[in-house]
Amino acid sequence: MATLLRAHGKTLQEAVNESAALVEGADASLTDAVATLRRRYASAGPKGRAISSYLDGIGSFCAGNYRWSCETSRYNGTGYAWNGLRAGTVTLHPERTVIAAD
């Protein structure tokens, strides 16, 4: 989102909307692909069970990776790391993001 704000000149709401749309589209594509594969291999015996287990693993990996991306400072520097609050006010500064309890 910081890239959309800084490099592309988006407003905060535009950046949030664009980010949310990308995540929603990717989630819908993954959901469709997984459903297709589960139907295709539903009666494939051990092969179908292996594919189902693989798809379960990929789903867990994606969910965990997304959460890690939101909680780490790896991509945006230390000022952008999640501080553990689940509610509050977010203030975006050029050099850091502040999340404060209300």
C-alpha positions in Angstrom: 0.0 0.0 0.0 2.9 2.4 0.7 4.0 2.0 -2.9 0.5 3.0 -4.1 0.6 6.0 -1.8 4.1 7.2 -2.5 5.1 6.1 -6.0 1.6 6.2 -7.7 0.2 9.2 -5.8 -3.0 7.4 -4.7 -5.0 8.7 -1.8 -5.2 6.4 1.2 -8.7 5.3 0.3 -7.7 4.6 -3.3 -4.7 2.6 -2.1 -6.9 0.6 0.3 -9.5 0.0 -2.4 -7.0 -1.1 -4.9 -5.2 -3.4 -2.5 -8.4 -4.9 -1.3 -9.5 -5.5 -4.9 -6.3 -7.3 -5.8 -6.6 -9.5 -2.7 -10.2 -10.2 -3.4 -9.5 -11.1 -7.1 -6.6 -13.4 -6.1 -8.7 -15.1 -3.5 -11.6 -15.7 -5.9 -9.2 -17.1 -8.5 -7.6 -19.4 -6.0 -11.0 -20.5 -4.7 -12.2 -21.3 -8.2 -9.0 -23.2 -9.1 -9.1 -25.3 -5.9 -12.8 -26.1 -6.4 -12.2 -27.2 -9.9 -9.3 -29.4 -8.9 -11.2 -31.0 -6.0 -14.1 -31.8 -8.3 -11.8 -33.2 -11.0 -10.0 -35.5 -8.6 -12.8 -36.3 -6.1 -13.0 -39.9 -7.2 -9.3 -40.5 -8.0 -8.6 -42.6 -4.9 -5.2 -42.1 -3.3 -4.2 -39.6 -6.0 -7.3 -37.5 -5.3 -6.6 -37.6 -1.5 -3.0 -36.5 -2.1 -4.1 -33.6 -4.3 -6.7 -32.6 -1.7 -4.0 -32.6 1.0 -1.7 -30.6 -1.2 -4.5 -28.0 -1.8 -5.1 -27.8 2.0 -1.4 -27.2 2.5 -1.3 -24.5 -0.2 -4.3 -22.7 1.4 -2.6 -22.7 4.8 0.7 -21.5 3.3 -1.1 -18.6 1.5 -3.0 -17.6 4.6 0.2 -17.7 6.8 2.3 -15.9 4.2 -0.3 -13.1 4.0 -0.5 -12.7 7.7 3.3 -12.7 8.0 3.5 -10.0 5.3 1.2 -7.8 7.3 3.0 -8.3 10.5 6.7 -8.1 9.5 8.7 -5.0 8.8 10.7 -6.8 6.1 9.2 -5.0 3.2 8.6 -1.5 4.5 11.2 -1.0 7.3 10.8 -1.0 11.0 8.3 1.9 11.0 5.8 -0.1 9.2 5.6 -3.2 11.4 2.3 -4.2 13.0 2.4 -3.4 16.7 -0.3 -6.0 17.7 -3.2 -3.7 18.1 -6.4 -4.9 16.4 -8.3 -1.5 16.8 -7.2 2.1 16.9 -6.1 4.9 14.6 -3.6 4.5 11.8 -1.5 7.6 10.9 0.7 7.4 7.8 3.9 9.5 7.8 6.4 9.5 5.0 9.0 7.7 7.2 6.7 5.5 9.4 3.2 4.3 10.1 1.8 4.8 13.6 -1.0 2.6 15.0 -2.3 4.0 18.2 -5.0 2.7 20.6 -8.1 4.9 20.7 
